[in-house]
Amino acid sequence: MASYFHVYFYKNIKRRRAGIREYRHMKKKKILKKVLLALFKY
């Protein structure tokens, strides 16, 4: 029971870290999109 929880917790941490990385990447993409849209407007 405890070992199962430990594995689950470890996987959860890994997933969360990957999620944060993806979130940052998405943020950069969104900023780039905004910049491109602004450039096209002018």
C-alpha positions, -999 to +999 in steps of 0.1 A: +000+000+000+027+024+010+050+015-019+021+020-043+014+054-029+051+063-031+052+053-068+020+073-075+033+103-057+066+101-076+048+099-109+026+128-099+056+150-092+072+140-126+039+148-144+036+181-125+071+191-135+065+182-171+032+202-169+050+233-156+075+230-185+047+227-210+028+256-194+058+278-197+062+267-234+026+275-241+030+309-224+059+317-247+039+305-277+010+328-267+033+357-263+048+350-297+013+348-312+004+382-297+036+398-310+029+384-345-007+395-345+004+430-334+030+431-362+004+421-388-020+447-375+005+475-382 
